[in-house]
Amino acid sequence: MAEHPRALLESLIRERGEDYAGLSRLIGRNPAYVQQYIKRGTPKRLSEDDRRVLARYFRIDEALLGAPERARDGGSLVSVPRLDVAASAGAGAEAGEERPLGQIAFDEAWLRRMRIGGGGAAGRLSLIRVQGDSMVPSLSDGDEILVDRGDAAERLRDGIYVLRIDDALVVKRVARNPAGRGISVRSDNDAYPSWPDCDPAAVDVVGRVVWVGRRLL
């Protein structure tokens, strides 16, 4: 699994005796810029120009600093972060820190064909794991789900979504009421409760689940 760009950059700085302020000046930023990127995660990603300068300086591939890799057929790969977050298919999982566990690359052309992350929103994609069995058979405990945070409340329609309810993350099926303005929030597993008439304004929609991956046993 590829090392996260922040961790890699920090290792390079330490190994080669560089300093944060000097590298910040190298890319034309304020002296604290690189340190804030590494230690605080601000900004979340390096800009294209900053990546290019730092990659050339350290003589590494830009992809290691978060640039899209090139697929074998000449297309681009989009790196999507795997987050240390669980969306509960059950009673609810605490919404903890979104710490990256690594990245998985998706073919950009495939994402377009699947209409995922369109309109420049690929940066709003993330992978999180399912916890629990309330969405069986659609989703199982341990599944990795691709969540499009750019496809949330503004475009809410029938489908499976990650929701935040009372500081807990849940993954549920959402359906709009054709006869009114309410929505239903339900579990695919009949052993778990559903909520047939909810006010959309009272539901915090994190993003739409657009793809699922699982290991076959």
N, CA, C and O of each residue as an XYZ file, in Angstrom:
868
protein
N       0.844     -1.189      0.000
C       0.000      0.000      0.000
C       0.885      1.247      0.000
O       1.850      1.329      0.760
N       0.559      2.196     -0.839
C       1.386      3.393     -0.962
C       1.348      4.223      0.312
O       0.313      4.334      0.968
N       2.502      4.807      0.652
C       2.596      5.678      1.808
C       1.868      6.981      1.508
O       1.935      7.486      0.388
N       1.178      7.524      2.494
C       0.447      8.771      2.293
C       1.439      9.894      1.983
O       2.521      9.935      2.569
N       1.084     10.816      1.057
C       2.017     11.892      0.682
C       2.569     12.677      1.864
O       3.746     13.037      1.861
N       1.743     12.953      2.880
C       2.249     13.703      4.036
C       3.339     12.930      4.770
O       4.384     13.480      5.116
N       3.071     11.621      5.005
C       4.055     10.807      5.715
C       5.328     10.650      4.893
O       6.431     10.675      5.439
N       5.175     10.488      3.576
C       6.344     10.347      2.713
C       7.180     11.621      2.726
O       8.404     11.558      2.847
N       6.532     12.771      2.604
C       7.255     14.032      2.590
C       7.986     14.254      3.909
O       9.121     14.731      3.921
N       7.349     13.912      5.001
C       7.996     14.058      6.310
C       9.228     13.161      6.410
O      10.254     13.570      6.954
N       9.125     11.936      5.883
C      10.273     11.013      5.907
C      11.422     11.558      5.068
O      12.581     11.488      5.476
N      11.098     12.107      3.881
C      12.142     12.662      3.019
C      12.843     13.840      3.692
O      14.065     13.970      3.614
N      12.071     14.691      4.347
C      12.657     15.853      5.032
C      13.601     15.401      6.139
O      14.696     15.941      6.297
N      13.162     14.405      6.899
C      13.987     13.915      8.007
C      15.244     13.214      7.500
O      16.338     13.448      8.014
N      15.088     12.358      6.496
C      16.212     11.573      5.994
C      17.270     12.446      5.322
O      18.461     12.142      5.392
N      16.839     13.531      4.669
C      17.776     14.349      3.889
C      18.170     15.648      4.585
O      18.836     16.502      3.999
N      17.750     15.784      5.841
C      18.172     16.947      6.607
C      17.599     18.259      6.121
O      18.227     19.305      6.283
N      16.429     18.223      5.534
C      15.788     19.448      5.064
C      15.008     20.098      6.216
O      14.900     19.524      7.299
N      14.472     21.282      5.975
C      13.635     21.923      6.992
C      12.367     22.446      6.338
O      12.343     22.759      5.148
N      11.301     22.535      7.151
C       9.991     22.928      6.638
C      10.020     24.316      5.994
O       9.492     24.512      4.899
N      10.638     25.271      6.681
C      10.630     26.651      6.185
C      11.341     26.775      4.847
O      10.881     27.494      3.959
N      12.466     26.074      4.701
C      13.210     26.135      3.448
C      12.418     25.577      2.285
O      12.432     26.141      1.191
N      11.719     24.459      2.516
C      10.907     23.871      1.445
C       9.704     24.750      1.130
O       9.274     24.836     -0.020
N       9.157     25.411      2.169
C       8.039     26.327      1.934
C       8.470     27.473      1.025
O       7.737     27.865      0.117
N       9.667     28.007      1.276
C      10.179     29.089      0.425
C      10.453     28.591     -0.988
O      10.287     29.329     -1.960
N      10.880     27.320     -1.095
C      11.165     26.739     -2.404
C       9.932     26.767     -3.299
O      10.047     26.994     -4.504
N       8.759     26.538     -2.725
C       7.528     26.517     -3.524
C       6.785     27.851     -3.457
O       5.642     27.959     -3.900
N       7.449     28.864     -2.899
C       6.871     30.206     -2.888
C       5.756     30.406     -1.895
O       4.847     31.205     -2.120
N       5.823     29.672     -0.782
C       4.776     29.779      0.232
C       5.331     30.415      1.506
O       6.533     30.651      1.624
N       4.431     30.690      2.462
C       4.887     31.234      3.733
C       5.694     30.172      4.481
O       5.508     28.981      4.228
N       6.594     30.572      5.403
C       7.524     29.623      6.027
C       6.870     28.451      6.755
O       7.501     27.406      6.915
N       5.622     28.597      7.201
C       4.958     27.524      7.967
C       4.130     26.594      7.083
O       3.518     25.650      7.583
N       4.106     26.852      5.774
C       3.163     26.150      4.891
C       3.377     24.638      4.894
O       2.424     23.888      5.104
N       4.615     24.171      4.665
C       4.876     22.731      4.572
C       4.635     22.058      5.920
O       4.100     20.950      5.971
N       5.019     22.710      7.001
C       4.796     22.132      8.326
C       3.299     21.976      8.611
O       2.876     20.962      9.167
N       2.506     22.965      8.235
C       1.058     22.882      8.445
C       0.445     21.777      7.593
O      -0.463     21.074      8.038
N       0.946     21.625      6.366
C       0.445     20.549      5.497
C       0.710     19.184      6.127
O      -0.169     18.322      6.126
N       1.911     18.980      6.666
C       2.290     17.681      7.222
C       1.655     17.432      8.578
O       1.111     16.355      8.821
N       1.717     18.412      9.460
C       1.290     18.210     10.839
C      -0.207     18.419     11.061
O      -0.813     17.748     11.897
N      -0.800     19.347     10.314
C      -2.208     19.681     10.543
C      -3.134     19.241      9.417
O      -4.356     19.289      9.553
N      -2.546     18.813      8.305
C      -3.384     18.415      7.175
C      -4.010     19.574      6.450
O      -5.041     19.417      5.797
N      -3.389     20.766      6.557
C      -3.888     21.962      5.873
C      -2.799     22.520      4.959
O      -1.752     22.948      5.444
N      -3.027     22.521      3.648
C      -4.208     22.049      2.916
C      -4.285     20.521      2.905
O      -3.320     19.842      3.256
N      -5.440     19.987      2.501
C      -5.584     18.530      2.452
C      -4.704     17.915      1.378
O      -4.209     16.799      1.537
N      -4.507     18.644      0.282
C      -3.686     18.144     -0.829
C      -2.771     19.253     -1.329
O      -3.118     20.433     -1.282
N      -1.611     18.859     -1.801
C      -0.702     19.818     -2.417
C      -1.248     20.239     -3.775
O      -1.868     19.436     -4.473
N      -1.021     21.478     -4.147
C      -1.430     21.927     -5.474
C      -0.542     21.262     -6.530
O       0.529     20.739     -6.223
N      -1.007     21.295     -7.768
C      -0.253     20.679     -8.859
C       1.146     21.284     -8.980
O       2.123     20.557     -9.162
N       1.245     22.611     -8.881
C       2.545     23.274     -8.999
C       3.463     22.903     -7.835
O       4.649     22.647     -8.038
N       2.917     22.872     -6.608
C       3.728     22.521     -5.436
C       4.227     21.087     -5.532
O       5.381     20.806     -5.210
N       3.367     20.185     -5.973
C       3.772     18.778     -6.139
C       4.922     18.669     -7.115
O       5.905     17.972     -6.864
N       4.789     19.368     -8.236
C       5.790     19.265     -9.294
C       7.157     19.741     -8.793
O       8.171     19.081     -9.019
N       7.176     20.893     -8.110
C       8.451     21.433     -7.623
C       9.082     20.505     -6.596
O      10.278     20.226     -6.666
N       8.288     20.025     -5.644
C       8.825     19.164     -4.591
C       9.276     17.812     -5.144
O      10.289     17.267     -4.705
N       8.523     17.270     -6.112
C       8.911     15.987     -6.707
C      10.240     16.120     -7.444
O      11.097     15.241     -7.352
N      10.405     17.204     -8.164
C      11.679     17.411     -8.875
C      12.822     17.611     -7.889
O      13.927     17.112     -8.103
N      12.557     18.346     -6.803
C      13.600     18.613     -5.818
C      14.072     17.321     -5.152
O      15.271     17.113     -4.965
N      13.122     16.458     -4.798
C      13.478     15.206     -4.135
C      13.733     14.067     -5.123
O      14.118     12.967     -4.728
N      13.515     14.341     -6.414
C      13.738     13.361     -7.473
C      12.892     12.090     -7.259
O      13.396     10.967     -7.251
N      11.603     12.327     -7.090
C      10.651     11.231     -6.939
C       9.500     11.435     -7.919
O       9.333     12.517     -8.482
N       8.716     10.389     -8.112
C       7.541     10.467     -8.983
C       6.485     11.357     -8.323
O       6.228     11.243     -7.124
N       5.878     12.242     -9.116
C       4.833     13.115     -8.584
C       3.670     12.331     -7.987
O       3.006     12.810     -7.068
N       3.419     11.120     -8.506
C       2.310     10.309     -7.999
C       2.468     10.015     -6.514
O       1.476      9.845     -5.806
N       3.720      9.954     -6.035
C       3.959      9.679     -4.622
C       3.518     10.837     -3.732
O       3.325     10.664     -2.529
N       3.361     12.010     -4.324
C       2.900     13.179     -3.573
C       1.433     13.489     -3.860
O       0.945     14.567     -3.521
N       0.735     12.547     -4.482
C      -0.702     12.695     -4.686
C      -1.147     13.011     -6.082
O      -2.345     13.174     -6.315
N      -0.216     13.109     -7.046
C      -0.618     13.373     -8.426
C      -1.263     12.123     -9.028
O      -0.900     11.011     -8.645
N      -2.212     12.274     -9.962
C      -2.810     11.103    -10.620
C      -1.739     10.296    -11.343
O      -0.905     10.847    -12.062
N      -1.776      8.974    -11.140
C      -0.856      8.099    -11.857
C      -1.379      7.867    -13.266
O      -2.533      8.170    -13.570
N      -0.530      7.332    -14.113
C      -0.938      7.027    -15.487
C      -1.216      5.547    -15.619
O      -0.383      4.713    -15.261
N      -2.387      5.223    -16.131
C      -2.733      3.819    -16.341
C      -1.983      3.269    -17.543
O      -1.437      4.032    -18.340
N      -1.954      1.934    -17.677
C      -1.187      1.316    -18.754
C      -1.710      1.690    -20.129
O      -0.949      1.724    -21.095
N      -3.001      1.972    -20.225
C      -3.561      2.328    -21.525
C      -3.424      3.818    -21.819
O      -3.993      4.320    -22.788
N      -2.661      4.529    -20.973
C      -2.463      5.952    -21.189
C      -3.454      6.826    -20.450
O      -3.332      8.050    -20.487
N      -4.456      6.224    -19.764
C      -5.431      7.006    -19.025
C      -4.926      7.336    -17.633
O      -3.919      6.794    -17.179
N      -5.627      8.219    -16.967
C      -5.235      8.645    -15.631
C      -5.877      7.767    -14.578
O      -6.971      7.235    -14.764
N      -5.165      7.626    -13.458
C      -5.701      6.951    -12.289
C      -6.008      7.996    -11.232
O      -5.211      8.903    -10.992
N      -7.167      7.864    -10.603
C      -7.579      8.770     -9.545
C      -7.361      8.072     -8.211
O      -7.946      7.018     -7.962
N      -6.532      8.645     -7.354
C      -6.261      8.065     -6.043
C      -7.352      8.484     -5.068
O      -7.586      9.673     -4.853
N      -8.016      7.496     -4.483
C      -9.098      7.755     -3.536
C      -8.640      7.312     -2.147
O      -8.198      6.175     -1.985
N      -8.737      8.189     -1.141
C      -8.276      7.809      0.200
C      -9.185      6.784      0.869
O     -10.410      6.861      0.779
N      -8.556      5.822      1.543
C      -9.277      4.904      2.439
C      -9.185      5.509      3.831
O      -8.091      5.714      4.357
N     -10.342      5.794      4.424
C     -10.373      6.490      5.705
C     -10.622      5.523      6.849
O     -11.316      4.517      6.703
N     -10.039      5.852      7.985
C     -10.219      5.036      9.184
C     -11.548      5.402      9.841
O     -11.597      5.901     10.964
N     -12.620      5.134      9.098
C     -13.974      5.474      9.526
C     -14.877      4.313      9.161
O     -14.737      3.722      8.091
N     -15.807      3.985     10.050
C     -16.785      2.930      9.760
C     -18.170      3.551      9.688
O     -18.533      4.376     10.527
N     -18.949      3.151      8.678
C     -20.358      3.525      8.602
C     -21.150      2.316      9.062
O     -21.104      1.257      8.435
N     -21.868      2.473     10.143
C     -22.532      1.327     10.752
C     -23.768      0.913      9.968
O     -24.636      1.731      9.664
N     -23.830     -0.375      9.648
C     -25.059     -0.981      9.151
C     -25.668     -1.690     10.356
O     -25.792     -2.914     10.390
N     -26.041     -0.887     11.332
C     -26.538     -1.391     12.601
C     -26.987     -0.219     13.438
O     -27.735      0.639     12.971
N     -26.529     -0.181     14.682
C     -27.011      0.852     15.597
C     -26.315      2.185     15.415
O     -26.825      3.208     15.871
N     -25.163      2.202     14.761
C     -24.448      3.464     14.557
C     -23.030      3.376     15.042
O     -22.758      2.823     16.108
N     -22.117      3.924     14.255
C     -20.703      3.940     14.615
C     -20.287      5.373     14.889
O     -20.706      6.292     14.184
N     -19.467      5.567     15.907
C     -19.028      6.912     16.236
C     -18.263      7.522     15.067
O     -17.418      6.871     14.454
N     -18.569      8.769     14.771
C     -17.891      9.471     13.679
C     -16.567     10.002     14.200
O     -16.496     11.130     14.688
N     -15.521      9.198     14.101
C     -14.216      9.582     14.616
C     -13.410     10.374     13.606
O     -13.936     10.860     12.605
N     -12.128     10.493     13.889
C     -11.230     11.244     13.017
C     -11.097     10.548     11.672
O     -10.964      9.326     11.605
N     -11.135     11.329     10.606
C     -11.008     10.771      9.264
C      -9.535     10.593      8.931
O      -8.991     11.308      8.089
N      -8.890      9.632      9.598
C      -7.466      9.393      9.401
C      -7.275      8.492      8.179
O      -7.887      7.427      8.104
N      -6.433      8.902      7.215
C      -6.239      8.070      6.025
C      -5.463      6.799      6.347
O      -4.455      6.842      7.053
N      -5.933      5.673      5.830
C      -5.240      4.392      5.975
C      -4.396      4.079      4.751
O      -3.545      3.190      4.799
N      -4.614      4.778      3.682
C      -3.923      4.535      2.424
C      -4.788      5.026      1.281
O      -5.719      5.804      1.489
N      -4.484      4.577      0.082
C      -5.225      5.007     -1.091
C      -5.422      3.833     -2.036
O      -4.615      2.905     -2.075
N      -6.504      3.888     -2.792
C      -6.766      2.932     -3.865
C      -7.005      3.732     -5.134
O      -7.754      4.709     -5.122
N      -6.376      3.327     -6.225
C      -6.488      4.056     -7.486
C      -7.602      3.478     -8.353
O      -7.700      2.264     -8.532
N      -8.433      4.359     -8.886
C      -9.501      3.987     -9.806
C      -9.209      4.620    -11.165
O      -8.730      5.751    -11.246
N      -9.501      3.886    -12.214
C      -9.304      4.406    -13.562
C     -10.273      5.556    -13.815
O     -11.481      5.407    -13.633
N      -9.746      6.690    -14.231
C     -10.566      7.881    -14.422
C     -11.653      7.662    -15.474
O     -12.779      8.131    -15.310
N     -11.315      6.947    -16.560
C     -12.301      6.681    -17.610
C     -13.433      5.809    -17.078
O     -14.595      6.002    -17.435
N     -13.082      4.836    -16.212
C     -14.107      3.967    -15.612
C     -15.032      4.782    -14.725
O     -16.248      4.587    -14.758
N     -14.476      5.694    -13.928
C     -15.303      6.552    -13.080
C     -16.276      7.369    -13.926
O     -17.440      7.532    -13.559
N     -15.794      7.886    -15.068
C     -16.681      8.662    -15.946
C     -17.793      7.790    -16.494
O     -18.954      8.199    -16.524
N     -17.437      6.571    -16.933
C     -18.470      5.672    -17.472
C     -19.509      5.327    -16.419
O     -20.694      5.193    -16.724
N     -19.063      5.186    -15.191
C     -19.977      4.856    -14.096
C     -20.677      6.103    -13.541
O     -21.503      6.007    -12.633
N     -20.336      7.275    -14.096
C     -20.906      8.554    -13.657
C     -20.634      8.790    -12.168
O     -21.516      9.195    -11.410
N     -19.402      8.527    -11.783
C     -18.974      8.695    -10.393
C     -17.996      9.860    -10.318
O     -17.050      9.936    -11.102
N     -18.224     10.761     -9.378
C     -17.294     11.868     -9.167
C     -17.164     12.782    -10.359
O     -16.082     13.313    -10.608
N     -18.236     12.984    -11.105
C     -18.183     13.819    -12.300
C     -18.110     15.292    -11.979
O     -18.266     15.701    -10.829
N     -17.872     16.082    -13.004
C     -17.844     17.530    -12.846
C     -16.726     18.023    -11.954
O     -16.880     19.022    -11.252
N     -15.580     17.315    -11.979
C     -14.453     17.732    -11.161
C     -14.594     17.369     -9.697
O     -13.848     17.877     -8.860
N     -15.550     16.485     -9.369
C     -15.802     16.145     -7.965
C     -15.100     14.876     -7.514
O     -15.419     14.342     -6.452
N     -14.138     14.376     -8.308
C     -13.443     13.147     -7.920
C     -12.747     13.309     -6.581
O     -12.562     12.330     -5.858
N     -12.356     14.539     -6.238
C     -11.710     14.793     -4.968
C     -12.638     14.650     -3.778
O     -12.183     14.705     -2.636
N     -13.935     14.468     -4.018
C     -14.898     14.283     -2.930
C     -15.200     12.814     -2.680
O     -16.108     12.491     -1.915
N     -14.446     11.918     -3.319
C     -14.650     10.490     -3.131
C     -13.808      9.985     -1.961
O     -12.704     10.476     -1.724
N     -14.332      9.013     -1.240
C     -13.563      8.362     -0.186
C     -14.077      6.946      0.005
O     -15.226      6.636     -0.311
N     -13.202      6.089      0.531
C     -13.556      4.700      0.818
C     -13.627      4.511      2.321
O     -12.694      4.866      3.043
N     -14.742      3.947      2.797
C     -14.876      3.620      4.207
C     -15.448      2.208      4.309
O     -15.957      1.666      3.329
N     -15.362      1.625      5.486
C     -15.813      0.250      5.646
C     -17.194      0.197      6.301
O     -17.589      1.099      7.040
N     -17.908     -0.878      6.008
C     -19.229     -1.111      6.586
C     -19.051     -1.913      7.875
O     -18.240     -2.837      7.942
N     -19.811     -1.546      8.880
C     -19.755     -2.235     10.172
C     -21.167     -2.673     10.542
O     -22.043     -1.835     10.752
N     -21.390     -3.989     10.624
C     -22.704     -4.490     10.984
C     -23.434     -5.130      9.819
O     -22.918     -5.179      8.702
N     -24.652     -5.625     10.087
C     -25.370     -6.417      9.078
C     -26.772     -5.893      8.770
O     -27.589     -6.624      8.211
N     -27.063     -4.643      9.123
C     -28.426     -4.149      8.900
C     -28.732     -3.909      7.429
O     -29.896     -3.756      7.059
N     -27.674     -3.872      6.561
C     -27.921     -3.648      5.138
C     -27.733     -4.912      4.304
O     -27.665     -4.848      3.077
N     -27.650     -6.055      4.971
C     -27.617     -7.342      4.252
C     -28.946     -7.527      3.537
O     -29.980     -7.258      4.148
N     -28.991     -7.970      2.278
C     -27.892     -8.539      1.484
C     -27.122     -7.518      0.627
O     -26.136     -7.882     -0.014
N     -27.550     -6.266      0.606
C     -26.884     -5.286     -0.266
C     -25.451     -5.026      0.179
O     -24.538     -4.992     -0.646
N     -25.251     -4.842      1.486
C     -23.928     -4.575      2.048
C     -23.697     -5.503      3.226
O     -24.615     -5.790      3.994
N     -22.470     -5.968      3.361
C     -22.118     -6.881      4.444
C     -21.057     -6.264      5.345
O     -20.347     -5.337      4.952
N     -20.963     -6.791      6.548
C     -19.955     -6.324      7.490
C     -18.557     -6.478      6.883
O     -18.202     -7.555      6.403
N     -17.770     -5.407      6.904
C     -16.421     -5.448      6.347
C     -16.309     -4.988      4.915
O     -15.196     -4.821      4.417
N     -17.429     -4.775      4.228
C     -17.373     -4.264      2.849
C     -16.704     -2.891      2.816
O     -16.808     -2.112      3.763
N     -16.017     -2.612      1.713
C     -15.470     -1.275      1.460
C     -16.441     -0.567      0.512
O     -16.749     -1.076     -0.566
N     -16.914      0.602      0.919
C     -17.859      1.327      0.076
C     -17.239      2.646     -0.386
O     -16.558      3.338      0.370
N     -17.501      2.968     -1.658
C     -17.034      4.218     -2.245
C     -18.141      5.253     -2.063
O     -19.247      5.094     -2.580
N     -17.828      6.314     -1.322
C     -18.822      7.336     -0.982
C     -18.509      8.613     -1.754
O     -17.393      9.129     -1.697
N     -19.504      9.113     -2.474
C     -19.369     10.361     -3.224
C     -19.969     11.480     -2.379
O     -21.186     11.658     -2.337
N     -19.093     12.235     -1.703
C     -19.564     13.321     -0.831
C     -20.039     14.529     -1.635
O     -20.657     15.442     -1.087
N     -19.747     14.528     -2.936
C     -20.267     15.579     -3.804
C     -21.683     15.298     -4.271
O     -22.308     16.137     -4.919
N     -22.188     14.117     -3.942
C     -23.537     13.701     -4.330
C     -24.302     13.457     -3.033
O     -24.462     12.315     -2.602
N     -24.771     14.537     -2.418
C     -25.360     14.423     -1.088
C     -26.759     15.026     -1.060
O     -27.571     14.747     -1.942
N     -27.046     15.852     -0.052
C     -28.410     16.316      0.178
C     -28.976     17.114     -0.992
O     -30.173     17.053     -1.272
N     -28.099     17.872     -1.681
C     -28.599     18.724     -2.765
C     -29.198     17.912     -3.907
O     -30.062     18.403     -4.634
N     -28.740     16.660     -4.069
C     -29.228     15.828     -5.172
C     -29.920     14.565     -4.646
O     -30.002     13.560     -5.352
N     -30.410     14.620     -3.420
C     -30.949     13.433     -2.762
C     -32.027     12.757     -3.604
O     -32.976     13.397     -4.059
N     -31.862     11.455     -3.801
C     -32.816     10.645     -4.546
C     -32.729      9.229     -3.997
O     -31.934      8.960     -3.095
N     -33.533      8.327     -4.529
C     -33.543      6.957     -4.015
C     -32.159      6.330     -4.161
O     -31.534      6.438     -5.215
N     -31.691      5.687     -3.120
C     -30.381      5.037     -3.165
C     -29.849      4.781     -1.767
O     -30.544      5.009     -0.777
N     -28.618      4.308     -1.692
C     -27.967      4.025     -0.408
C     -27.028      5.180     -0.079
O     -26.232      5.607     -0.916
N     -27.131      5.674      1.142
C     -26.364      6.843      1.562
C     -25.694      6.606      2.915
O     -26.155      5.804      3.728
N     -24.605      7.317      3.127
C     -24.024      7.419      4.465
C     -24.624      8.659      5.105
O     -24.593      9.747      4.528
N     -25.174      8.484      6.311
C     -25.843      9.560      7.029
C     -25.155      9.770      8.379
O     -24.578      8.842      8.946
N     -25.224     10.984      8.874
C     -24.738     11.269     10.229
C     -25.938     11.577     11.101
O     -26.671     12.537     10.865
N     -26.125     10.742     12.116
C     -27.262     10.896     13.022
C     -26.728     10.907     14.453
O     -26.162      9.919     14.920
N     -26.915     12.044     15.149
C     -26.440     12.180     16.538
C     -24.973     11.783     16.673
O     -24.608     10.997     17.547
N     -24.143     12.336     15.800
C     -22.689     12.101     15.827
C     -22.296     10.656     15.530
O     -21.159     10.259     15.783
N     -23.222      9.875     14.998
C     -22.912      8.503     14.585
C     -23.094      8.399     13.074
O     -24.004      9.005     12.508
N     -22.222      7.627     12.426
C     -22.345      7.396     10.991
C     -23.109      6.102     10.758
O     -22.813      5.074     11.367
N     -24.086      6.165      9.878
C     -24.850      4.967      9.507
C     -24.944      4.915      7.998
O     -24.862      5.940      7.322
N     -25.119      3.707      7.471
C     -25.362      3.549      6.041
C     -26.743      2.924      5.888
O     -27.009      1.846      6.419
N     -27.619      3.611      5.156
C     -29.011      3.197      5.041
C     -29.538      3.469      3.637
O     -28.952      4.229      2.866
N     -30.648      2.833      3.334
C     -31.323      3.091      2.057
C     -32.313      4.242      2.253
O     -33.113      4.246      3.188
N     -32.235      5.209      1.351
C     -33.099      6.381      1.424
C     -34.023      6.391      0.216
O     -33.596      6.111     -0.904
N     -35.296      6.715      0.450
C     -36.266      6.834     -0.652
C     -37.121      8.068     -0.430
O     -37.553      8.351      0.688
N     -37.356      8.793     -1.503
C     -38.200      9.982     -1.414
C     -39.666      9.567     -1.483
O     -40.022      8.622     -2.186
N     -40.505     10.282     -0.749
C     -41.939     10.046     -0.765
C     -42.536     10.781     -1.965
O     -42.548     12.012     -1.978
N     -43.035     10.054     -2.979
C     -43.553     10.730     -4.179
C     -44.781     11.581     -3.906
O     -45.116     12.460     -4.700
N     -45.465     11.326     -2.779
C     -46.690     12.061     -2.477
C     -46.453     13.246     -1.545
O     -47.385     13.988     -1.235
N     -45.230     13.422     -1.105
C     -44.946     14.511     -0.181
C     -43.483     14.891     -0.226
O     -42.771     14.543     -1.168
N     -43.030     15.610      0.799
C     -41.663     16.082      0.821
C     -40.785     15.247      1.748
O     -39.584     15.500      1.851
N     -41.359     14.266      2.415
C     -40.602     13.458      3.351
C     -39.774     12.378      2.663
O     -39.904     12.146      1.461
N     -38.927     11.728      3.439
C     -38.131     10.612      2.944
C     -38.239      9.456      3.933
O     -38.542      9.646      5.111
N     -37.984      8.262      3.424
C     -37.892      7.100      4.310
C     -36.434      6.702      4.420
O     -35.678      6.777      3.451
N     -36.054      6.279      5.608
C     -34.708      5.790      5.876
C     -34.871      4.383      6.420
O     -35.464      4.184      7.481
N     -34.340      3.400      5.686
C     -34.596      2.030      6.114
C     -33.377      1.137      5.964
O     -32.424      1.456      5.253
N     -33.441      0.010      6.656
C     -32.432     -1.031      6.569
C     -32.912     -2.092      5.597
O     -34.109     -2.375      5.539
N     -32.006     -2.684      4.833
C     -32.399     -3.763      3.929
C     -32.669     -5.053      4.696
O     -33.419     -5.912      4.234
N     -32.065     -5.182      5.850
C     -32.282     -6.351      6.710
C     -33.532     -6.087      7.558
O     -33.554     -5.152      8.359
N     -34.566     -6.910      7.382
C     -35.844     -6.688      8.059
C     -35.758     -6.811      9.579
O     -36.685     -6.422     10.290
N     -34.653     -7.347     10.074
C     -34.501     -7.481     11.529
C     -34.198     -6.142     12.199
O     -34.211     -6.041     13.426
N     -33.925     -5.120     11.394
C     -33.579     -3.809     11.936
C     -34.682     -2.808     11.635
O     -35.421     -2.981     10.666
N     -34.808     -1.759     12.453
C     -35.901     -0.797     12.261
C     -35.688      0.110     11.062
O     -34.572      0.285     10.573
N     -36.789      0.676     10.609
C     -36.767      1.674      9.544
C     -37.567      2.881     10.008
O     -38.358      2.795     10.947
N     -37.349      4.023      9.328
C     -38.048      5.253      9.667
C     -38.776      5.722      8.408
O     -38.150      6.271      7.501
N     -40.103      5.508      8.346
C     -40.831      5.702      7.085
C     -41.090      7.150      6.691
O     -41.330      7.419      5.513
N     -41.052      8.092      7.630
C     -41.412      9.468      7.281
C     -40.507     10.430      8.035
O     -40.777     10.797      9.179
N     -39.421     10.834      7.369
C     -38.450     11.728      7.989
C     -38.419     13.065      7.246
O     -38.651     13.133      6.039
N     -38.130     14.109      7.993
C     -37.932     15.427      7.393
C     -36.525     15.467      6.801
O     -35.557     15.284      7.539
N     -36.374     15.699      5.488
C     -35.035     15.733      4.877
C     -34.096     16.731      5.552
O     -32.886     16.509      5.602
N     -34.645     17.822      6.069
C     -33.809     18.845      6.705
C     -33.201     18.345      8.010
O     -32.213     18.902      8.488
N     -33.792     17.289      8.593
C     -33.304     16.757      9.864
C     -32.271     15.652      9.685
O     -31.746     15.127     10.667
N     -31.977     15.293      8.428
C     -31.037     14.206      8.144
C     -29.763     14.790      7.547
O     -29.815     15.481      6.529
N     -28.633     14.522      8.165
C     -27.338     15.003      7.676
C     -26.777     13.970      6.701
O     -26.276     12.922      7.108
N     -26.869     14.282      5.417
C     -26.440     13.348      4.379
C     -24.954     13.575      4.082
O     -24.568     14.649      3.621
N     -24.131     12.572      4.346
C     -22.688     12.681      4.109
C     -22.364     12.483      2.642
O     -21.585     13.241      2.064
N     -22.966     11.456      2.033
C     -22.709     11.180      0.623
C     -23.388      9.909      0.168
O     -23.849      9.104      0.977
N     -23.442      9.743     -1.137
C     -24.108      8.589     -1.745
C     -23.108      7.447     -1.923
O     -21.970      7.667     -2.339
N     -23.537      6.239     -1.607
C     -22.713      5.048     -1.829
C     -22.842      4.659     -3.298
O     -23.937      4.351     -3.768
N     -21.723      4.673     -4.022
C     -21.771      4.491     -5.470
C     -21.079      3.208     -5.933
O     -21.159      2.849     -7.108
N     -20.399      2.515     -5.010
C     -19.679      1.288     -5.407
C     -19.346      0.530     -4.130
O     -19.138      1.129     -3.075
N     -19.299     -0.793     -4.236
C     -18.928     -1.618     -3.083
C     -17.929     -2.672     -3.508
O     -18.041     -3.243     -4.592
N     -16.957     -2.927     -2.657
C     -15.978     -3.981     -2.907
C     -15.901     -4.889     -1.694
O     -15.992     -4.429     -0.556
N     -15.733     -6.173     -1.940
C     -15.631     -7.113     -0.829
C     -14.725     -8.283     -1.191
O     -14.566     -8.620     -2.364
N     -14.149     -8.882     -0.194
C     -13.327    -10.062     -0.387
C     -14.210    -11.293     -0.422
O     -15.068    -11.466      0.443
N     -14.010    -12.158     -1.419
C     -14.758    -13.392     -1.518
C     -14.040    -14.479     -0.734
O     -12.846    -14.706     -0.926
N     -14.760    -15.142      0.139
C     -14.162    -16.175      0.980
C     -14.266    -17.537      0.313
O     -13.815    -18.535      0.875
